[in-house]
């Protein structure tokens, strides 16, 4: 399966309810690894620097955020449907939110 940085995917894990995830890991790793680094997407918006706003423009039905405070590896095999992607002119925000999350 091919996934790319900045894409939003629906993920289904046997241990939890399905939800959207934003792929954060770099494309070179995504091509060869079985797990990718993702930020879970939630409609609970806290308006903190560690959240990346996403919504209809990215293929989601409601205003949401990708929570970089909850980054985790996720098996590519459990990403079942591509929902959309962060627009190329907004991709720089992935690095900005990551920097804010890690305070660097």
N, C-alpha and C positions, 0 to 999 in steps of 0.2 A: 504494500500500500504506500502511496506517495502522499505525504502531507507536507505543507510548507509553513514557514514562519509567518505569523500574521493571519492564518486561516482560523475560522471558527468551525468547530466540529461538534456534533452531538455524540456524547460518550455514554456508554452503558456498562456499568460495572455490576457484577453479581452481588456486591456488598452494599450497594446504595442505589438510590433513584437516579435515572438518567438525567443528564444536564448538559448544557453547552460548555465547551472548553475553548480557550484561545491558545493556539500553539505558540510557544515562546522560543523553543530551542532553535538553533541555527540549522539551515537547510542541509549543510554537509553532514551533520549528525543525524538529522531526520531521515536521510537516505539510507543509512546503514544500521541504525539502532532499532531495537524492537520496542523501546519505550521513548516517548518524547516528553519534554518538559512543557507542562500546560498550566494555565491560570484558569481556575474555575470561574464561570460567569454566573452572576447573581443579579436579581432585581433589587436586592437590598443595597441601596446606594448610600454610602456614608460620606461621600465627598471628601475623601482623604487622598493625599498624593500617591498612595500605593494602589489606586484604582484607575483603570483605563476605561473611560466611558465608551460603550458600544450600544448599538441599537438597530433600527430599521436599515440604515445605510450598510450595515455589516451582515444583514440577513436575519436579524432577530425581530420577533414580534413586539417586544416591549423595550423601553429604555432600561439598560442594564450596565453593569461594570464587570470587567475582568479583574479579579482580586489577586494582585501580585503578592499579597501577604500569605496566600495559601498555595503557592507554587508547588507542583509535585510531578514526579514522573508518572506517566500513564501509558499503558500498552496501546500501541497503534491498532492492534487487532480489535480493541474495544471502542475505537472511534468508528461509528457506523454510518454517519451521514455528514457530508460537508454542508454547512449552513451559509457560509459566505466568507468574507475576508475584510480586514482593515485596509482601507484604500492606500495605495502607494504613497500619497502625499501626507498620510498620517502615520506611516510605519516608524518614523523617527520617535514617535511617542512611546513605543515599546521600550526603547532604551532610556528615555527620560523617566518613565514610571519605574523601570527597574532600578535606576540610579537613586530615585527618591525612596524606594522600598529598602534598599541596602544602605541608605544614608552615605552615599559616596559621590 
